[in-house]
């Protein structure tokens, strides 16, 4: 009697199921990493813009022109970078956000907003209606001495500038810890 070699149909089905499960797990991890990459890239650009803004504020303070900071409210912070990001497409005058490709930055000159069009829309939450995006604006940081809610040149004290989101937003995927992907070796040198 000859013994048959190879896989049985049941073994083949089990192997296919195991490979499918591993593949679905890998796809899920890949998607999380993709979202994390976008979140990190956006945060890095915001950080670079805040650093550039800090340099502009320091220049005004050191030259005794603190009062000129008020004129910088609503300006385009990308103008302060020596090198603009590759995905910055420039100044637009009140564009339809749906016409802007995902993963792009632009400055809306009508509203004085720096806008980022989010690519991974299922993992981003914002109150903005329409195309998924985050909007930022340069604001004056000052003490409202007369408490009228507006900056008054000779009354209120200027502290600097801030780059803040126009409305709250959040990424729906938690930041990834690199140790989640490292080996089980706990010793890190």
C-alpha positions in Angstrom: 0.0 0.0 0.0 1.4 3.4 -1.1 1.4 6.1 1.5 0.1 9.4 0.1 2.4 12.5 0.6 1.4 16.2 0.8 -1.3 18.2 2.5 -4.8 17.0 3.1 -7.7 19.3 2.3 -8.2 20.0 6.0 -4.5 20.9 6.5 -4.7 23.2 3.5 -7.8 25.0 4.9 -6.1 25.4 8.3 -3.0 26.9 6.7 -5.2 29.4 4.7 -7.1 30.4 7.8 -3.9 31.0 9.8 -2.3 33.0 6.9 -5.5 35.1 6.6 -5.6 35.9 10.3 -1.9 36.9 10.2 -2.5 39.0 7.1 -5.5 40.8 8.7 -3.5 41.6 11.8 -0.6 43.0 9.7 -3.0 45.2 7.7 -4.5 46.6 10.9 -1.1 47.4 12.3 0.0 48.9 9.0 -3.1 51.2 9.0 -2.4 52.3 12.6 1.2 53.1 11.6 0.0 55.1 8.6 -2.4 57.2 10.8 0.4 57.7 13.4 2.8 58.9 10.6 0.3 61.5 9.5 -0.4 62.6 13.1 3.3 62.9 13.8 4.0 64.8 10.5 1.3 67.3 11.3 2.5 67.8 14.8 6.1 68.2 13.5 5.0 71.0 11.2 3.0 72.7 13.9 6.1 72.5 16.1 8.3 74.0 13.4 5.8 76.8 12.9 5.7 77.6 16.6 9.5 77.7 16.7 9.6 80.0 13.7 6.9 82.2 15.4 9.0 82.3 18.6 11.9 83.6 16.6 9.7 86.3 15.0 8.5 87.3 18.5 12.0 87.4 19.8 13.1 89.7 16.9 10.3 92.1 17.6 11.0 92.2 21.4 14.8 92.6 20.9 14.3 95.4 18.5 11.8 97.2 20.7 8.9 96.7 18.3 6.6 94.7 20.5 3.7 96.8 19.3 4.2 95.4 15.7 3.2 91.9 16.9 -0.4 93.0 16.8 0.0 93.4 13.0 1.1 89.8 12.7 -2.3 88.4 13.9 -3.8 86.3 11.2 -0.6 86.2 9.1 0.6 83.1 7.3 3.1 81.3 9.6 4.5 79.3 6.6 6.1 82.6 5.5 8.4 82.4 8.6 9.9 79.0 7.5 13.2 79.1 5.6 12.0 75.9 3.8 8.3 75.2 3.4 7.0 71.6 3.6 6.7 69.8 0.3 2.9 69.4 0.9 2.3 73.1 1.3 0.5 74.3 -1.8 0.5 78.0 -1.1 -2.1 80.7 -0.5 -5.7 80.2 -1.6 -8.5 82.8 -1.4 -11.4 81.0 0.4 -11.0 77.7 -1.5 -13.5 74.9 -1.4 -11.7 72.4 1.0 -13.2 69.5 -1.0 -11.1 70.7 -4.0 -7.8 70.4 -2.0 -6.1 67.0 -2.0 -5.7 65.2 1.3 -2.4 65.5 3.1 -2.0 69.1 1.9 -1.4 72.4 3.8 -2.6 75.7 2.5 -3.2 79.2 3.8 -6.8 80.6 3.4 -6.2 84.3 2.8 -9.8 85.2 3.2 -10.2 83.8 6.7 -6.5 84.0 7.7 -6.3 80.3 8.5 -3.6 77.8 7.9 -5.4 74.6 6.9 -4.4 71.0 6.8 -6.5 68.5 4.8 -6.5 65.3 6.7 -5.9 62.1 4.8 -6.9 59.4 7.3 -10.4 60.9 7.8 -11.8 57.9 9.7 -9.3 58.5 12.5 -9.7 62.2 12.9 -12.4 64.1 14.7 -13.3 67.8 14.3 -16.3 70.0 14.5 -15.6 71.4 11.0 -18.3 70.6 8.5 -17.4 69.3 5.1 -14.0 68.1 4.1 -12.0 66.8 7.0 -9.4 69.4 8.0 -7.7 71.2 10.9 -7.5 75.0 10.8 -5.0 77.1 12.7 -4.6 80.8 13.2 -2.0 83.2 14.6 -3.5 85.1 17.5 -2.1 87.9 19.7 -1.4 86.9 23.3 -2.1 89.9 25.5 -3.5 91.0 28.8 -6.9 92.7 28.3 -6.4 95.5 30.9 -9.7 97.2 30.1 -11.6 93.9 29.8 -13.4 94.8 26.6 -12.5 91.6 24.8 -10.4 93.4 22.1 -6.8 94.4 21.9 -6.3 98.2 22.5 -2.8 99.4 21.4 -2.0 101.8 24.2 -3.9 100.1 27.0 -3.4 96.3 26.8 0.0 94.5 27.4 1.3 92.3 24.6 3.0 89.0 25.6 3.6 87.4 22.2 1.8 85.4 19.6 0.1 82.0 19.6 -0.6 79.4 16.9 -3.9 77.7 17.9 -6.4 75.5 16.2 -9.6 77.4 15.3 -11.7 74.6 16.6 -10.8 71.5 18.7 -9.7 68.3 16.9 -8.4 65.0 17.9 -6.8 61.9 16.4 -8.8 58.8 17.2 -5.7 56.5 17.3 -3.6 56.6 20.4 0.1 57.4 19.8 2.1 54.2 19.3 4.9 53.2 21.7 7.9 51.9 19.9 8.3 49.2 22.6 5.0 47.7 21.4 6.9 46.6 18.3 10.2 45.8 19.9 11.2 42.3 20.9 10.4 41.0 24.3 13.8 42.0 25.4 13.2 44.5 28.2 16.8 45.7 28.5 17.3 48.9 26.6 20.8 50.3 26.5 
